[in-house]
Amino acid sequence: MSAPASNEIAAIAATIGRDIAGPAAADVDKNARFPIEAITALREANLMSALVPVDEGGSGASLVEVGEAVFGLSQHCASTAMIFAMHHIQVACLVRHERTAELQKLQDQLVAEQLLFGSATTEKGIGGDVRSSTCAVERDGDTFTLVKDAPVISYGEYADVIFATARRTPDSPPSDQSFVACLKSGLTLESTSTWDTLGFRGTCSPGFVLSATGPTSLIFEDSYSDISAQTMLPTAHTLWAHVWLGIATSATNKAREFVRGAARRAPGTTPPGAIRLADLMSHLQQFQETANGAARRFDELADDRTAVSAARFAIMMNGVKISASTLVIEIVSKALLIVGIAGYRDGGKFGLGLQLRDSYGGALMVNNDRIALNTAQMLLVTKG
Ligand SMILES: Cc1cc2nc3c(=O)[nH]c(=O)nc-3n(C[C@H](O)[C@H](O)[C@H](O)COP(=O)(O)OP(=O)(O)OC[C@H]3O[C@@H](n4cnc5c(N)ncnc54)[C@H](O)[C@@H]3O)c2cc1C
């Protein structure tokens, strides 16, 4: 099957969300298991290479289009959507940065085999400071080795490739980082913790000591500092925002259905929840504008490396992450107030437990306090 047209991917993802990810979501959450059926369907639909240009075998999708696909999945299973989003963040790095022959081969393999990409950017002792590493890449001739104590690697056991950050050499300072594609064939993951969490349980994200080896041509030529500023940070904040938007939309839809049911039961009256629903809708609209606007802005500036590297762009994208991860909690909490006890009860068509638990993950995945501090530092030194 060939790659779908870029304007088809959102509809395909929405169908997979509705027919496959949604029906499995409760079981995925209950058992903290990998959503294998949805990820298999996304692979079979050739959606894993959506961001690869058309003339290189992919769909040539924009970030707006991938964001819509993530959103379509997230309304049914946020863990599936988060896995799909995290995968595409790594694909964006591969597609947009200087490629060695080996990395080009990896991109071709992604297109042909619909590989799943994961990431190890955080590190024990460093926490969420992704622009700093303790571990280092060691080179011996044309071969590298890397050992990283990673507190969280989402779907590490299921990924075909894990993209990891590390100091460029054992003598480099913590911020002089390289970005390395660690292929499954040269990878060992030694489990160090479990993943029994409040939300995003299906991402299966325990800690591992990652040991990797391979040809040095799997190390990106661009520095991680450029990859992070130009691609990883803006695509992560944008696609994560679409995951959270899907959670907020699913909660709002339940609240809306609940209020409409109450209105039908008492014709001629306005249920008390209706005013709250109107307020909720305005927050959701604001959220949609934030997430979609971030994707549009990235697409507009994507080829202008100076503009996407500028502090003002990073400040804007940091704002997107903080607003989106805060709005999702607010919206789901407001929806719960509208729905009441039927939302508090686990399961059932109005149950909001899963949305509420998932909504709290956003502010922690790279802690909002860290992001706010980073923005504050840039504001102090940026003119205009
Ligand atoms: C669902 C999910 C999936 C994830 N998947 C992955 C993955 O696949 N790969 C990956 O690498 N990571 C992943 N992460 C991210 C990762 O788990 C965390 O960002 C990271 O482990 C940091 O954890 P921490 O809370 O201990 O962080 P810290 O960032 O250390 O934060 C802990 C506390 O310290 C405070 N703090 C510490 N230092 C500062 C500072 N300088 N400025 C401000 N506040 C500070 C914070 O406010 C916070 O209260 C995922 C996270 C989630 C929620």
The ligand as a Tripos MOL2 file, in Angstrom:
@<TRIPOS>MOLECULE
LIG
   53    58     1     0     0
SMALL
NO_CHARGES

@<TRIPOS>ATOM
      1 C1          3.3040   10.2970   29.7310 C.3       1 LIG1
      2 C2          4.7370   10.7040   29.7410 C.ar      1 LIG1
      3 C3          5.5900   10.1640   28.8100 C.ar      1 LIG1
      4 C4          6.9450   10.5360   28.7720 C.ar      1 LIG1
      5 N1          7.7730    9.9490   27.8650 N.ar      1 LIG1
      6 C5          9.0770   10.2660   27.8480 C.ar      1 LIG1
      7 C6          9.9690    9.6290   26.9310 C.ar      1 LIG1
      8 O1          9.5610    8.7930   26.1210 O.2       1 LIG1
      9 N2         11.2720    9.9710   26.9440 N.ar      1 LIG1
     10 C7         11.7500   10.9190   27.7920 C.ar      1 LIG1
     11 O2         12.9390   11.1910   27.7430 O.2       1 LIG1
     12 N3         10.9340   11.5470   28.6850 N.ar      1 LIG1
     13 C8          9.6200   11.2420   28.7300 C.ar      1 LIG1
     14 N4          8.7700   11.8730   29.6120 N.ar      1 LIG1
     15 C9          9.2420   13.0480   30.3470 C.3       1 LIG1
     16 C10         9.9130   12.7240   31.6290 C.3       1 LIG1
     17 O3          9.2710   11.7250   32.3180 O.3       1 LIG1
     18 C11         9.9790   13.8740   32.5990 C.3       1 LIG1
     19 O4          9.9170   15.1080   32.0050 O.3       1 LIG1
     20 C12        11.2870   13.7440   33.2950 C.3       1 LIG1
     21 O5         11.5190   12.4360   33.7390 O.3       1 LIG1
     22 C13        11.3700   14.6810   34.4160 C.3       1 LIG1
     23 O6         10.7890   14.1520   35.5680 O.3       1 LIG1
     24 P1         10.6720   14.9460   36.9410 P.3       1 LIG1
     25 O7          9.2480   15.2490   37.2010 O.co2     1 LIG1
     26 O8         11.4390   14.2030   37.9620 O.co2     1 LIG1
     27 O9         11.3700   16.2760   36.5710 O.3       1 LIG1
     28 P2         11.9840   17.5580   36.9260 P.3       1 LIG1
     29 O10        11.9520   18.3430   35.6800 O.co2     1 LIG1
     30 O11        13.3040   17.3670   37.5490 O.co2     1 LIG1
     31 O12        10.9490   18.1870   37.9020 O.3       1 LIG1
     32 C14        10.7740   17.7810   39.2500 C.3       1 LIG1
     33 C15        10.4190   18.9770   40.1010 C.3       1 LIG1
     34 O13        11.5700   19.8220   40.2100 O.3       1 LIG1
     35 C16        11.2610   21.1460   39.8510 C.3       1 LIG1
     36 N5         12.4780   21.6830   39.1900 N.ar      1 LIG1
     37 C17        13.6640   21.0740   39.1550 C.ar      1 LIG1
     38 N6         14.5700   21.8270   38.5320 N.ar      1 LIG1
     39 C18        13.9510   22.9110   38.1060 C.ar      1 LIG1
     40 C19        14.3700   24.0350   37.3900 C.ar      1 LIG1
     41 N7         15.6060   24.2160   36.9560 N.pl3     1 LIG1
     42 N8         13.4600   24.9610   37.1160 N.ar      1 LIG1
     43 C20        12.2140   24.8260   37.5360 C.ar      1 LIG1
     44 N9         11.7760   23.7710   38.2410 N.ar      1 LIG1
     45 C21        12.6180   22.8190   38.5270 C.ar      1 LIG1
     46 C22        10.0310   21.0160   38.9770 C.3       1 LIG1
     47 O14         9.2170   22.1500   39.1080 O.3       1 LIG1
     48 C23         9.3130   19.8360   39.5580 C.3       1 LIG1
     49 O15         8.5090   20.2240   40.6140 O.3       1 LIG1
     50 C24         7.4210   11.5050   29.6870 C.ar      1 LIG1
     51 C25         6.5530   12.0580   30.6210 C.ar      1 LIG1
     52 C26         5.2170   11.6670   30.6630 C.ar      1 LIG1
     53 C27         4.3010   12.2850   31.6900 C.3       1 LIG1
@<TRIPOS>BOND
     1     1     2 1
     2     2     3 ar
     3     2    52 ar
     4     3     4 ar
     5     4     5 ar
     6     4    50 ar
     7     5     6 ar
     8     6     7 ar
     9     6    13 1
    10     7     8 2
    11     7     9 ar
    12     9    10 ar
    13    10    11 2
    14    10    12 ar
    15    12    13 ar
    16    13    14 ar
    17    14    15 1
    18    14    50 ar
    19    15    16 1
    20    16    17 1
    21    16    18 1
    22    18    19 1
    23    18    20 1
    24    20    21 1
    25    20    22 1
    26    22    23 1
    27    23    24 1
    28    24    25 2
    29    24    26 1
    30    24    27 1
    31    27    28 1
    32    28    29 2
    33    28    30 1
    34    28    31 1
    35    31    32 1
    36    32    33 1
    37    33    34 1
    38    33    48 1
    39    34    35 1
    40    35    36 1
    41    35    46 1
    42    36    37 ar
    43    36    45 ar
    44    37    38 ar
    45    38    39 ar
    46    39    40 ar
    47    39    45 ar
    48    40    41 1
    49    40    42 ar
    50    42    43 ar
    51    43    44 ar
    52    44    45 ar
    53    46    47 1
    54    46    48 1
    55    48    49 1
    56    50    51 ar
    57    51    52 ar
    58    52    53 1
@<TRIPOS>SUBSTRUCTURE
     1 LIG1         1 GROUP 0 **** ****
